[in-house]
Amino acid sequence: MQKTLKLFKKSRIIKKHTILDYKSSSKAQYLKAKVEIKNGDLLFLKEYISSTEHLYSYHWQKANGDLIIRWDNSPHHKSLTTFPHHKHSPDLEESYETTFKDIIKVIKKIMKKGK
């Protein structure tokens, strides 16, 4: 979770961020945030991390609300080889991106291509 919080300030593609909810205990951490990308896109994220779990949802969208990609690991697409990790772009796909750092790398790469 600390890596995610540090990336809010370190990443060059992030214009600003708003922490909507943050809870921390000796057993787990939960973060819900809204990130504004420099091109005006928005990234909404939720992460729950404990010693046994890492649950996440990263929802990247245009400023007008149109979905670009959503990554999550809700366990409901058992047919995918990356189960439970998957993405909607908007079609359902396998996903190897499972951390906020991975997502930022993908967004940077796509932005460089001009999409």
N, C-alpha and C positions, 0 to 999 in steps of 0.2 A: 504494500500500500504506500509506503514511503517513496518508492520509486515513481509511482504514479504522481504523487503530490509534487515531487521534484521536477518531473517533466512538464508540469503546468508552467513553470517559470523558465525552464531550460530550452524547450522546443521553440525553434524560430518560426514555426507556422501557427503558433497559438497567439492570438491577439489578446484575449483575456479569458478568465475562467471565473465561475461562480460555484462555490461549494453549497449545494442545496441541503445536504445532510451528511453528517459524519459522526460515527459512533466508534469508540475504541474501548476494548477491555483487555484483560490479560489473556483472554481466549480467542478473541476475534476482532476484526475491524470491518466497518461498512462505510462505503463512500458513494454518494450520489452527487454528480456534478454536471454542469453545463459549460461547454467550452466553445468559444467563438474562434473560428479559424480566420486567418488574415484575409481570405478571399470572401468572407461573409457567411460561409457554411457554418453549421452548428454540429456539435458532437455531444450527445448526451451519454453519460456513462454511469453504470452501477457496478460496484465490485463488492464482494463479500469474501473475506479471506480469513481462514482459521488454520489450525495445524493439519486439518484433514480435508478442507474444501477450498476451492477457488471458484466461486460463481461470478459470472460477469454478463454484462450486456453493454455493447457499444453501438450507439445508433447515430450514424452520420447522415445528415440531411442538408438540402439546400435551405437557404433562408426562408423560402416560401413554404417549407414543410415537405417537399418532395424527397422521398427516400433515395439515398445514394447506395449505402450498404449498412446492414445491421448484422453484427456478430453476436452470438451468444452461445451458451452451453446448456440451455434447457434440454432435458433428456427426452425429446419427443421425436427425433428423426433417426430411429435405430438402423435404418438401411444404409446410412452414410458410413464410409470407412473411418471417418474422423469423429464418429459419435463419441460424446455428445456435442462436440464442437461443430458449428455450422455457421453459414452466413446467408443472408438474403440480399441479393443485389440486382433486381428485386427477386430473381429466381433463387430457389434453394440450392446451395452449393456446399461442398466440403470446405472446411476452414482449418488452416494451420496457424492462424493468427489468434493467440489466446491471451495476450497481455496488452495493456495500454501502449506500451512501447512498440509492439508489433503493429498496432493500429495506426499509430503516428507515422511509422515507416511507410505503410501502404498509402496513407493519405498524401504524404510528401511525394511519393513516386507517381501517383495519379495526377497530382497538381502539376508536376514537372512535365507530364505528357500533355497538359493543357485541357484535361477533361473537366 
